[in-house]
Amino acid sequence: MKLSFLSLLLGCGLAVPQIYGLARPKAFAATAKKFPRNFAIGVVLMLLGTAWFVWNVSNEPIADFSAFKKPMMFGFAAVGILSCVFIPDFLAVRGLAVVLLLLGKLMVDTGRPHLGESPFVLVFQGWAYVFIVAGIYFTIAPWRLRDALNFATATETRVRIGSALRLAFAIFIVILSLTTFHEM
């Protein structure tokens, strides 16, 4: 995948909810507060993360484990699916953590070949590492996302400020995708 396309997708993907947060802060806050315990979204995120991880494993040339590749893929798929059944508490946060880790890997892999071409690639790589650290942190302590969301959405002012800051960053990423990253 091209860096320009991935950064455009991620920038637009980040911008859309922020526009909603600026336009309707109360509704945005209510939706955000429900996210950590939303079982349906949790199942979707966990299954997406599981499928993406199994796909990554299937495409990796693992010479040391080639004899065990199929059982490993089956085991990973089973863990992801059974997590939806046996660990429903904070499933949305756990699924988001898996997706953030995989998205961070994709971003690092996509940006790595272009590190010497522009210093702005480091912004994209830094964002990837924020996703990775957040994924690790929320895997270990999923209730922390609930606490962070409750803090960030406690008042309309906080929602608007947070949404405005994230929207500004999203616009910056979109501008990078259309200018600096255009040929990457």
C-alpha positions, 0 to 999 in steps of 0.5 A: 500500500502506498504511504499517500493512500494509507495516510489519506484513509487514516486522516479522513477516518480520524476526521469524520468522528471529530466533525461529529464531535464538534457538531453534536458534543453531547451525542458524541460524548454519550456514544463514546461513553458506551463504547467500552462495553459495547458487545456488538462493536467488540465482536466486530473489532475482535473478529476483524483483528483476528482475521487480520492477524491470521492473514498476517501470519499466513503471509509471513515466511516463518521458516522456523515454524513452517511445520506449525504454521497451519496449527498456529493459524487455527489456534490464533483464530480460535483464541480470537473467536473464543475471546468473544464468547468467554471474555465479553467484559470490555470486548470492544476495548480489547478488539480495538487494542488488537486493531490498533496494534495491527494498524500500527504495524501496517503504518510502520511497514508502509512508512519505513521505506520512505524514512529518508525521503521526508522528515514528515514521515516521522510524524506518521511513524510516531502516530503509528507508535502511539497506536502501538503503545495504546494497543499494548496499554489497553490490552493490559488495562482495558478499563483505562480507556473507559476512564479516559473517555469519561474524563475526555467527555465530562463536559461539552468544552472538553469534547469540543477541544479534543475534537478540534485538536484531533481534527486539526491533526487529521487535516494535517495528515490529509494535507501531508498525504496530498502534498509531501507523501503524494509520490510515496 
